[in-house]
Amino acid sequence: MNEHGHVFANCPTCSGALTSFLLGDPQQGQYGQVYRPIDPSQTEIYRLARCTGCGAGALITLLVTNANGGGQMELTDFYPEAEVRQVLPEAVPEGIVKEFREGEVCAEAGCYRAAAALFRSVLDKTLRANGYKLKKGTSLEQQIDLAAADGVITASRRKRAHDEIRTLGNYVLHEEWRQVTPSEVKVAKEYAAYLLHDFYDDRETVLGLLREKNRIADEDRTSDDEQ
């Protein structure tokens, strides 16, 4: 927050770009604010703001402390704020990209269990799209191992896919409730993005390798092939 009260933050509707949020404009004045006294020395202020890039609204929360008549102001919350969005290869299928982006949005909103499940789903859908869901049925664990055995992903990436994405998602989907932390989701997101780069950065090379291993990727699938 600068000296004029405007905030610089990553805007969700600007694809996570860093932009400034203004408190008003010369014609309309301030967009509005609400005061909430906490105790005799502290007051919370909720201010409306607008992104200069896309025009989306946001809410700034400030804590004003009147210690000894001073009047110190602290920015305590800003909503909604995006994290830095992962750059994904252009060749990633649209549905998988949307799944990944929804996981990012859930994480930014503090819905960490939902985000963990979505990043697991990204992993699952990516392996299916590359021919690792065999006709007789193959678990996600086995699909990861097959991709590593084929050389599409490294042994290190295989371990991370198991430890950081699959296992965390399984806790959410199949085990007793437990809290999922922001750091866990951050790592899951990073490694889900790395896996998408493994499969889609150099798509033609990966497709050639998949064909050598008799894997039927979505690009090669016909109506007679089972999903």
Secondary structure, 3 states (H helix, E strand, C coil): CCCCCCEEEECHHHCCCEEEEECEECCCEECCEEEEEEECCEEEEEEEEEECCCCCEEEEEEEEECHHHCCEEEEEEEECCCCCCCCCCCCCCHHHHHHHHHHHHHHHCCCHHHHHHHHHHHHHHHHHHCCCCCCCCCCHHHHHHHHHHCCCCCHHHHHHHHHHHHHHHHHHHHCCCCCCCHHHHHHHHHHHHHHHHHHHCCHHHHHHHHHHCCCCCHHHCCCCCCC
